[in-house]
């Protein structure tokens, strides 16, 4: 019996790529939060003009902070609607500074056995460098959002497994996850 498989991690960790491979290999659907989130955000009053203003005046960091309540709601909604599929979260959907938002997400993920954190390396600095290279990060004076995602405890508290991706092909990562989940794919 397949249950939801949830992939979490920073931007550029490979969640969507690995999610697609896992879904294809298991013969189940893939649900990408980055594709579905906007409809959920609209349900609770997402203001596109305000979001645009925040992005223009405060950059990525500011817009990410505005998204937080919408992200928690989207996690709850997506998990209530989608069963037996691979779900790849957006990078921010598993990182919360606000305790009440974190607890809401923690509550809906708690019963799910397959919450997998994808990271390039167990070494934070190495992970950050790899992610910065993948995302072509250029410092603009605002906080590095991926550094925040790596340092913040939320992902580590939510994950049931962590898979390191450095020097592995997407198929090797997929096989490692399938093995972790008991599907018998030895890497």
PyMOL commands that set and color helices and strands:
alter all, ss='L'
color gray80, all
select helices_A, chain A and resi 15-26+33-43+48-81+91-94+99-110+124-134+145-151+154-158+170-180
alter helices_A, ss='H'
color red, helices_A
select strands_A, chain A and resi 5-8+29-32+85-88+114-119+161-164
alter strands_A, ss='S'
color yellow, strands_A
deselect
rebuild
show_as cartoon
